[in-house]
Amino acid sequence: MGFSLSLLADPETLRMLGLGVSTTLRLFIGALVCGFLIALLISSFYVVPSKITRGIISLFVEYHRNVPTVVQIMV
C-alpha cells in the first residue's frame, strides 16, 4: 500500500475540495469580523465611567478568561 495523489485527478474531488476551502475561508473571515466587532463593543462599554457597566464587563471578561473553552462551547 503506497501513497498516491491520484484522487486529485478526479474533477469532482477537486470541486469538493475547492468548496471546502471556500467555506472554511468564509467562516474564518466572518468569525474574525464578528469577533473584532464584539471586542470593540465590549471595550467601548468598558471605557464608560459607570461603575456598574465596568463591573458587568469585568465579570464577563473574567468568566471567559477562567472557564475552559470546551465548557463555554457546551454552555
C-alpha positions as CSV (number, residue, x, y, z in Angstrom):
1,M,0.0,0.0,0.0
2,G,1.6,3.2,-1.1
3,F,0.9,6.9,-1.1
4,S,-0.9,8.2,-4.2
5,L,-2.4,11.5,-5.2
6,S,-4.4,10.0,-8.0
7,L,-7.6,11.1,-6.1
8,L,-6.8,14.7,-7.0
9,A,-7.1,13.8,-10.7
10,D,-10.9,13.5,-10.4
11,P,-12.6,16.8,-11.2
12,E,-15.5,16.1,-8.8
13,T,-13.0,15.7,-5.9
14,L,-11.2,18.9,-6.8
15,R,-14.6,20.7,-6.9
16,M,-15.5,19.4,-3.5
17,L,-12.1,20.4,-2.2
18,G,-12.5,23.9,-3.6
19,L,-15.9,24.2,-2.0
20,G,-14.5,23.1,1.4
21,V,-11.6,25.6,1.2
22,S,-14.1,28.3,0.2
23,T,-16.4,27.6,3.0
24,T,-13.6,27.5,5.5
25,L,-12.2,30.9,4.4
26,R,-15.7,32.4,4.5
27,L,-16.3,31.1,8.1
28,F,-12.8,32.3,9.1
29,I,-13.4,35.8,7.8
30,G,-16.9,36.0,9.3
31,A,-15.7,34.9,12.7
32,L,-12.8,37.3,12.6
33,V,-15.1,40.3,11.7
34,C,-17.7,39.3,14.3
35,G,-15.1,38.8,17.0
36,F,-13.5,42.1,16.3
37,L,-16.8,43.9,16.4
38,I,-17.8,42.2,19.7
39,A,-14.4,43.1,21.2
40,L,-14.8,46.7,20.0
41,L,-18.3,46.9,21.5
42,I,-17.2,45.4,24.9
43,S,-14.1,47.6,25.1
44,S,-16.1,50.7,24.3
45,F,-18.5,49.9,27.1
46,Y,-15.6,49.4,29.5
47,V,-14.5,53.0,28.9
48,V,-17.8,54.3,30.1
49,P,-17.4,55.9,33.5
50,S,-20.2,54.0,35.1
51,K,-19.1,51.5,37.8
52,I,-22.0,49.2,37.1
53,T,-21.1,48.9,33.4
54,R,-17.4,48.4,34.2
55,G,-18.3,45.7,36.8
56,I,-20.5,43.8,34.3
57,I,-17.8,43.9,31.6
58,S,-15.2,42.8,34.1
59,L,-17.3,39.8,35.2
60,F,-17.9,38.9,31.5
61,V,-14.1,39.1,30.8
62,E,-13.2,37.1,33.9
63,Y,-15.7,34.4,33.1
64,H,-14.2,34.0,29.6
65,R,-10.7,34.0,30.9
66,N,-11.2,31.5,33.7
67,V,-13.7,29.0,32.1
68,P,-12.2,26.5,29.7
69,T,-13.3,26.9,26.1
70,V,-14.8,23.4,25.9
71,V,-17.1,24.3,28.8
72,Q,-18.1,27.6,27.1
73,I,-18.9,25.8,23.9
74,M,-21.2,23.3,25.8
75,V,-22.9,26.2,27.6
